[in-house]
Amino acid sequence: MYSIELKPQAARFISAQTKKIQRQLIAHIAALAVNPRPAGSKLLYTQEKLYRIRSGNYRIIYQIQDKILLVVIVKVGDRKDIYRHLGK
């Protein structure tokens, strides 16, 4: 089982959402602890080897560190602007 680490930017975004959206996002993030590469996850072609999963209109961008069994949630955001500053 993997550990989950939230970057401050991701935690701020989640806490700013409604309770319904928070529950939805947290459920998807918690599922990553069991299976960090679920069906529907996609490897983004960046240097950091980031993955993304969809959660309704939101995207969860994360990195998997298999050697230490850690999933780092890098960014969470709306699908229309989540990718704008991702490669920078």
QUIHU-V566937 format. One record per residue. N is the residue number from 1. RES is the residue in one small letter. BURIAL is I if it has 24 or more other C-alpha atoms within 12 Angstrom, else O. Layout:
n/res/burial
N/RES/BURIAL
N/RES/BURIAL
//
This chain:
n/res/burial
1/m/O
2/y/O
3/s/I
4/i/I
5/e/I
6/l/I
7/k/O
8/p/O
9/q/O
10/a/I
11/a/I
12/r/O
13/f/I
14/i/I
15/s/O
16/a/O
17/q/O
18/t/O
19/k/O
20/k/O
21/i/O
22/q/I
23/r/O
24/q/O
25/l/I
26/i/I
27/a/O
28/h/I
29/i/I
30/a/I
31/a/O
32/l/I
33/a/I
34/v/O
35/n/O
36/p/I
37/r/I
38/p/O
39/a/O
40/g/O
41/s/I
42/k/O
43/l/O
44/l/O
45/y/O
46/t/O
47/q/O
48/e/O
49/k/O
50/l/I
51/y/I
52/r/I
53/i/I
54/r/I
55/s/I
56/g/O
57/n/O
58/y/I
59/r/I
60/i/I
61/i/I
62/y/I
63/q/I
64/i/I
65/q/O
66/d/O
67/k/O
68/i/O
69/l/O
70/l/O
71/v/I
72/v/I
73/i/I
74/v/I
75/k/I
76/v/I
77/g/I
78/d/I
79/r/O
80/k/O
81/d/O
82/i/I
83/y/I
84/r/O
85/h/O
86/l/O
87/g/O
88/k/O
//
